Amino acid sequence: MTLLDIINSQQLLIILWLLYFSIHSLSASLWLKQRVADRFPNFMPGYRLSFNVIALLALVPPLYLMYRYPGENLWQWSGGWQYLSYLASIIALGGFLWSLRYYKISEFLGTSQLKEGRKDILEQEQFYLSPLHHYVRHPWYSLALLYIWSRDMNESFFVTASLISIYFIIGSRLEETKLIAYHGQQYRLYRQQVAALIPLPWRILSKKQAEKITGMT
């Protein structure tokens, strides 16, 4: 592979990821949901499931390019750092699997909306805080960031990790716009007390504080 090929592949990778993020954000927006609900109300029960299928399929092109043209290695963990990277990966994956018990997976996947024939735009009806939500407002994003930045890094993976990190920062703010629409003052109060992506010792929610927020009507 020539240097020109590597440069072109990195540029194409950036374009594909930006296209993916744009499609993902637009599909998840209340703006698009409202317009689909207005024009095609019978499609709404399957909207969430369709959103997830499209999101998975749209991942194929950038991931293929990332692995097909990895570029030069930037760094590889070794010695004690390698063990720390393994530990970080285990924590990230274990934390994700453990957190699944606190989510309604059928709701997340969209199968419950399809089964029940629900046409509502605001999918989340009840404000709920899992244990990890006491430390960060977006625990899955935080765990994903821990995992990707604990990996050995080549050029393509570095581009991917950097763009995903930026998207998580921007995307978390866009997501919170919807959460405020869902939960109003409850989420505003929660957001004031807990950090977004990186746990901060002075912004950790106690059990009593969590109960107070979730008990608001």
N, C-alpha and C positions, 0 to 999 in steps of 0.2 A: 504494500500500500504506500502511495506517495504522500508527501506532506500535504499536497493539495487535496487529496482524497480525505485525509483526516480532518482538515479544516472544514471542508464541505460537509462531512458527516456530522461534525459538531454543530455547524450552523443549522443543518436540517433537524438535528435532535432538539435544538432550542425551539425551532418553529413548531415541531410536533408537540412538544410539551406545552407551549403557549396555546396552541390550538386546543389541546386536551383540557387545559385549565379553563379556557373560555367556554367550551361546550359544557363542562361540568358545572361551572358557576351559573351559566344561563339556565341550564336545565333545573337547577336547584332553586332558582329565584322565585319569589312569590309573584313577581311580575309575569313570568311565563306561565306559571301555574294558573293564575287568574284568567289569562287569555285562553288557555286550553279549556278551563272550566266553563268559560262563557261560550265558546264555540263548539266544543266537543265534550259536553258534560258526561256522556256515557264512557268516555275514555279514562276519567279520573280515578276509578277504582284500580286501574292498572298502571297509573302514572309512576308511582314509586318503584314498582317492579321493573318497568321499562327503563326508568332512570338508572337503576343499578346494572341492568344488562348492557345498556349503552356505555356506561362508565367502564365496565370490564372490557368490552370489545375495543373501545377507544384506547385502552392501555397497550394493546398489542403492538401498534406501529412504533411508538417511542421505545418500548422495552426491547423490541427486536433490534432496533438500530443501536441501542445502548450496548447490547451484548454482542452484536455483529461487528461493531467497530469500537472496541473499548479504548483505543488510543494508548498512550504511554502510562505506565504505572506512576502514580504520584507519591504514594507512601503505602507501606505495609507494616502493620503492627508486629513487633517482635519482643521477645523477652517478657518482662512483667507487663508491658503495655498490651501484649497479645492476650494475656490472661484477663486483663481488665476489659478488653474489647469483647471477649467471650462472655464475661460476667454481665456487661452492659446489654449484650444481645439477649441473654437468658432473662434478665430482668424485664426487658422490653417485651419479648414474646410471652413470658409468663404473666406479666401484668395485663397484657391484652387478653389472653385466654381467661384469666381470673375475672377480669372485668365483664366478660360476656354474661356472667350469671346475673348481673344487675341490669341488663338490657332486655327488652322484649324483642327478640331477634326477628320474629315474624313481622313486627311493626317496622323494624329497620329494613328488612328485605322487601317489604311491600306485599307479602302474601296475605296478611290479615286484612289489609285494605281491599284487596281483590276478592277475597272470600266473603267479606261482609258487604261488598258493594258500596263502600264509602266514597263519597264524592267531595268531601270537605277538603279545603286547601290547607288549613291549619291542622297538621297531622298530630301534633303533640298536645294532648289535652291536659296532662297532669305534670306539674313540676316535680322532678325527682332528682335527688343527688346521690350518686354512688359514692363509696368511700374515697375513690380517687378524685372525685370532684371537690373534695375538701382541700386538695392541694393545688390543683390547676383546673381551669374552666374547660379545657379541651384535652382530657387525658389521652385519648387515642392519638391526637396529633403529637403530643409530647412523647409518647412511647415510640411513635414512628420516627420522630427526629432522633431519639436516643439510638434507635436501631440503625438507621442509615448512616449516621456519623460515627458509629463504632466499627464500620466495615473498612476493609482495605480499599484504597481509593485509586481508581484510574481516571483518565480524563473524562470519559463519558459519564462515569458514575458521579464524578465531582460536579459536572454540569447538572445532572439529574438531581443530586442531593441539594444543590444550591437553589435550583428553581422550585423544588418541592418545599424547601424551607421558606422561601419568599411567599409561595402560594399559601402555605399554612398560616402565615402571619396575616396576609390579606384576607384569605378565605375565612379565617376565624372571626374577623371583624364583620364580614358580610353575613356569616352565619348568625352572629349575635344580633344583627338587625332583625332577623326572623325570630330569634328567641325572645326578643323584647316584644315583638308583635304577638307571639304566643302567650307570654307570661307577664308582660308589663312590669310593674313595680317589683315583683318578686325577683325577676332576673336582674333588674337594675341594682337592687340591693346586694344580690349575690356577686355581681361583677365588681362592685366597690370593695368587696372584702377578700376576693381570691384572685391570684395572678392568672394570666391567660395561658402561658405555655411552659414557663420555667418556675418551679416552686420557689416561693420566697418565705423564709421563716416567719416574718411578721405579717404574712397574708395567708395564713392557714386557718381554715374554718373549724371551729370546735363543734362537738356534737350538739351542744346547746344552741349555738348560733345556727347550725344547719336546721335543727328542729324549728327554730323561730321563723326562718325563711320559708321552709316548706309548709309551715302551718298557716302562712298568710293566705287570705282569701281575696 
